[in-house]
Amino acid sequence: MIRKANFNDIELIEDTYNEHFAHELECGAFTVFKKGVYPTKKDAEKAVNDGTLYVYEDNHNIAGSIIIDRVQPREYAEIAWEKALKSDEVMVIHLLIVRPSMTGKGVASSLVKYAMEVARNNSCKALRLDTGGQNIPAISLYKKLGFQIVATASMKVGNAIEHSGHLFLEKVL
């Protein structure tokens, strides 16, 4: 079940982040996330406070989470998007994360499809996101769901982690 996160979920969301960090340390990293830098408990708290954090709950456990809002990072202004749209016509996916022990069960796909639904329900004409060029699983998922890569550029991930070779993707709705 996907639902809006609340403050009672924060510890489980933070646990999801920590499981992610431990998994990448042990198995190799697809993301540029850094423990203690981004994502953090504070990021989750802010998103819950803003009403933009959603969780995928499975048997009273948080299997994954996603932030969905209309806030386009400043780097997005430099991107030649497929469609020139006003900011209120665009929804953005931030920080999609799935607990490593829950990968391969459709959690990420369900969360992205949910974001598409939120965007459509809010009369948006496009859904945008960014991810690292090294994040092969995420890129594969986004392409499978109809997103197009529109640019490669540098980005400050989470306003904290400099990253070149970052991909910017868009799905016109």
C-alpha positions as CSV (number, residue, x, y, z in Angstrom):
1,M,0.0,0.0,0.0
2,I,1.2,3.5,-0.9
3,R,0.3,6.3,1.4
4,K,1.4,9.7,2.6
5,A,4.1,9.4,5.2
6,N,3.6,10.7,8.8
7,F,6.0,11.5,11.6
8,N,5.4,8.0,13.1
9,D,7.2,6.6,9.9
10,I,10.4,8.6,10.3
11,E,12.4,6.0,12.2
12,L,11.5,3.3,9.6
13,I,12.3,5.6,6.8
14,E,15.7,6.4,8.3
15,D,16.2,2.6,8.8
16,T,15.5,2.2,5.0
17,Y,18.2,4.8,4.3
18,N,20.6,3.1,6.7
19,E,19.9,-0.3,5.1
20,H,20.7,1.3,1.7
21,F,24.0,2.7,2.9
22,A,25.0,-0.6,4.4
23,H,24.1,-2.5,1.2
24,E,26.0,-0.1,-1.0
25,L,29.1,-0.3,1.3
26,E,29.0,-4.1,1.1
27,C,27.9,-4.6,-2.6
28,G,29.0,-1.5,-4.4
29,A,27.2,1.7,-5.0
30,F,24.8,2.7,-7.8
31,T,24.0,6.0,-6.1
32,V,26.1,8.9,-4.9
33,F,24.3,9.1,-1.6
34,K,26.5,9.6,1.5
35,K,25.6,8.6,5.0
36,G,25.2,11.6,7.2
37,V,25.0,13.9,4.2
38,Y,22.0,12.9,2.0
39,P,19.5,11.4,2.5
40,T,19.1,11.9,6.2
41,K,16.4,11.8,8.8
42,K,16.2,15.6,8.5
43,D,15.3,15.2,4.8
44,A,12.5,12.8,5.6
45,E,11.2,15.0,8.4
46,K,11.1,18.1,6.1
47,A,9.3,16.1,3.4
48,V,6.7,14.8,5.9
49,N,6.2,18.3,7.2
50,D,5.8,19.5,3.6
51,G,3.3,16.7,2.9
52,T,5.4,15.4,0.0
53,L,6.8,12.1,1.3
54,Y,5.0,8.9,0.4
55,V,5.8,5.4,1.6
56,Y,5.2,1.9,0.3
57,E,4.1,-0.1,3.3
58,D,4.3,-3.9,3.3
59,N,3.2,-5.8,6.5
60,H,3.6,-2.7,8.7
61,N,7.2,-2.2,7.3
62,I,8.4,0.6,5.1
63,A,9.6,-1.0,1.9
64,G,10.4,2.3,0.1
65,S,9.7,5.9,-0.1
66,I,9.5,8.8,-2.6
67,I,9.2,12.5,-2.5
68,I,6.8,14.0,-5.0
69,D,6.4,17.8,-5.4
70,R,6.5,20.7,-7.8
71,V,10.0,21.9,-6.7
72,Q,12.4,21.7,-9.6
73,P,16.1,21.9,-8.4
74,R,17.9,25.0,-9.7
75,E,19.9,22.8,-12.2
76,Y,16.6,22.0,-14.0
77,A,16.4,25.6,-15.3
78,E,19.5,24.9,-17.5
79,I,18.0,21.7,-19.0
80,A,16.4,21.7,-22.5
81,W,13.4,19.7,-21.5
82,E,11.3,18.0,-24.1
83,K,8.4,20.4,-23.4
84,A,8.7,24.0,-22.2
85,L,6.2,24.1,-19.4
86,K,5.3,26.4,-16.5
87,S,6.4,25.3,-13.1
88,D,2.8,24.5,-12.0
89,E,2.6,22.1,-15.0
90,V,5.5,19.9,-13.8
91,M,5.7,17.4,-10.9
92,V,9.1,16.2,-9.8
93,I,10.3,12.9,-8.2
94,H,12.9,13.3,-5.6
95,L,14.6,10.7,-3.5
96,L,13.1,7.4,-4.6
97,I,14.6,4.7,-2.4
98,V,13.7,1.1,-1.8
99,R,14.9,-1.0,1.1
100,P,17.5,-3.4,-0.5
101,S,15.9,-6.4,1.1
102,M,12.7,-5.5,-0.8
103,T,14.2,-5.0,-4.3
104,G,12.8,-7.0,-7.2
105,K,9.3,-6.9,-5.8
106,G,7.9,-4.0,-7.8
107,V,8.2,-1.4,-5.0
108,A,10.1,1.2,-7.1
109,S,7.9,0.6,-10.1
110,S,4.7,1.1,-8.0
111,L,6.1,4.3,-6.4
112,V,7.0,5.8,-9.8
113,K,3.5,4.8,-11.2
114,Y,2.0,6.4,-8.1
115,A,4.0,9.6,-8.8
116,M,2.6,9.6,-12.4
117,E,-0.9,9.4,-10.9
118,V,-0.3,12.2,-8.5
119,A,1.1,14.4,-11.4
120,R,-2.0,13.6,-13.6
121,N,-4.4,14.3,-10.7
122,N,-2.7,17.7,-10.2
123,S,-3.1,18.6,-13.9
124,C,0.6,18.3,-14.6
125,K,1.8,17.8,-18.2
126,A,5.2,16.2,-17.3
127,L,6.9,14.3,-14.6
128,R,10.7,15.0,-14.2
129,L,13.5,13.5,-12.2
130,D,17.2,13.1,-12.1
131,T,19.6,10.2,-11.4
132,G,23.2,9.4,-11.6
133,G,24.4,8.0,-14.9
134,Q,25.9,5.1,-13.0
135,N,22.6,4.1,-11.5
136,I,21.8,1.4,-14.1
137,P,18.8,-0.2,-12.2
138,A,17.1,3.2,-11.8
139,I,17.7,4.2,-15.4
140,S,16.4,0.9,-16.7
141,L,13.2,1.3,-14.6
142,Y,12.6,4.8,-15.7
143,K,13.1,4.0,-19.4
144,K,10.7,1.0,-19.0
145,L,8.1,3.3,-17.6
146,G,8.4,5.7,-20.5
147,F,10.8,8.3,-19.3
148,Q,13.2,9.9,-21.8
149,I,16.7,11.0,-21.0
150,V,16.8,14.7,-22.1
151,A,20.2,15.8,-20.8
152,T,23.4,15.0,-18.9
153,A,24.9,17.6,-16.7
154,S,26.4,18.3,-13.3
155,M,24.2,18.5,-10.2
156,K,24.4,19.0,-6.5
157,V,22.4,15.9,-5.3
158,G,20.3,16.8,-2.3
159,N,21.9,20.3,-2.5
160,A,24.9,18.6,-0.9
161,I,26.8,16.1,-3.1
162,E,28.5,17.4,-6.3
163,H,28.0,14.9,-9.2
164,S,28.9,15.2,-12.8
165,G,27.4,12.8,-15.4
166,H,24.0,13.2,-13.9
167,L,21.0,12.3,-16.1
168,F,17.8,14.4,-16.3
169,L,14.7,12.5,-17.4
170,E,11.2,13.5,-18.3
171,K,7.9,11.7,-19.0
172,V,5.3,13.7,-20.8
173,L,1.9,12.9,-19.5
